[in-house]
Amino acid sequence: MERFGLIVQRDPGAVYWKGIRYHRPPGEVETLYHLVRRGRASHLTLAMLTVGEDAETDVAKVRICRLRRWLRSLGGEVTISTERGWGYVLEQAPSV
């Protein structure tokens, strides 16, 4: 699955950016896959990915935070923004 040059492979889980493979935890790969597939993912969709995990933390929000930080470290060309009341959107950063 590809969007904005970001390629996500589910099995085996891998993420490619500009031809370089990056290893990310399986949960982050799955979260990113859903964002890349449609360009957006609802809070409900991401919450369903975390069923059975640590109930004391909002795992989906933690994953989004880590993915945002990781995307910034790659140059910030692709970002994840919050669509209030719905979920998250994968966007291409505007050219400067």
C-alpha positions as CSV (number, residue, x, y, z in Angstrom):
1,M,0.0,0.0,0.0
2,E,1.5,3.4,-1.0
3,R,0.6,7.0,-0.4
4,F,2.8,10.1,-0.8
5,G,5.8,7.8,-1.3
6,L,5.3,6.1,2.0
7,I,4.9,2.3,1.4
8,V,3.5,0.0,4.1
9,Q,3.7,-3.8,3.8
10,R,1.7,-5.8,6.3
11,D,3.2,-9.3,6.0
12,P,5.9,-9.2,6.9
13,G,5.4,-5.8,8.5
14,A,7.7,-3.2,7.0
15,V,7.6,0.5,6.1
16,Y,9.6,2.0,3.2
17,W,10.4,5.7,2.7
18,K,12.4,6.8,-0.4
19,G,13.5,3.2,-1.0
20,I,14.8,2.6,2.5
21,R,13.2,0.0,4.7
22,Y,12.5,1.1,8.3
23,H,11.6,-1.3,11.1
24,R,8.6,-0.2,13.2
25,P,6.8,-2.1,15.9
26,P,3.9,-4.3,14.5
27,G,1.2,-2.1,16.1
28,E,2.6,1.0,14.5
29,V,2.9,-0.8,11.1
30,E,-0.8,-1.8,11.3
31,T,-1.8,1.8,12.4
32,L,0.2,3.3,9.5
33,Y,-1.3,0.7,7.1
34,H,-4.8,1.9,7.9
35,L,-3.8,5.5,7.4
36,V,-2.0,4.8,4.1
37,R,-4.8,2.7,2.7
38,R,-7.5,5.4,2.8
39,G,-5.6,8.4,3.8
40,R,-7.5,8.6,7.1
41,A,-8.5,6.3,9.9
42,S,-11.3,6.8,12.5
43,H,-10.7,6.7,16.3
44,L,-12.9,3.6,16.3
45,T,-10.9,1.8,13.7
46,L,-7.6,2.5,15.5
47,A,-9.2,1.5,18.9
48,M,-10.2,-1.9,17.4
49,L,-6.6,-2.5,16.5
50,T,-5.6,-2.3,20.2
51,V,-8.3,-4.6,21.7
52,G,-6.6,-6.7,24.4
53,E,-3.7,-4.4,24.9
54,D,-2.9,-2.2,28.0
55,A,-6.3,-0.8,29.1
56,E,-4.7,1.9,31.3
57,T,-3.3,3.8,28.3
58,D,-4.8,5.0,25.1
59,V,-2.6,2.8,22.9
60,A,-3.9,4.2,19.6
61,K,-3.0,7.8,20.7
62,V,0.5,6.7,21.8
63,R,1.1,5.0,18.4
64,I,0.0,8.1,16.6
65,C,2.3,10.2,18.7
66,R,5.2,7.9,17.9
67,L,4.4,7.8,14.2
68,R,4.2,11.6,14.1
69,R,7.6,11.9,15.7
70,W,9.1,9.3,13.4
71,L,7.7,11.0,10.3
72,R,9.1,14.3,11.4
73,S,12.5,12.6,11.8
74,L,12.3,11.6,8.2
75,G,12.0,15.2,7.1
76,G,8.3,16.0,7.8
77,E,7.1,15.5,4.2
78,V,4.3,13.3,5.4
79,T,2.2,14.3,8.4
80,I,-0.6,12.9,10.5
81,S,-3.2,15.5,11.5
82,T,-6.2,15.2,13.8
83,E,-9.7,15.5,12.4
84,R,-11.5,16.5,15.6
85,G,-14.3,14.2,16.5
86,W,-13.5,11.6,13.8
87,G,-9.9,10.4,13.7
88,Y,-6.6,11.0,11.9
89,V,-5.6,12.0,8.4
90,L,-2.4,11.3,6.6
91,E,-1.3,14.3,4.6
92,Q,1.5,15.5,2.4
93,A,3.2,18.5,4.0
94,P,2.9,21.7,1.9
95,S,6.0,22.6,-0.1
96,V,7.9,25.6,1.3
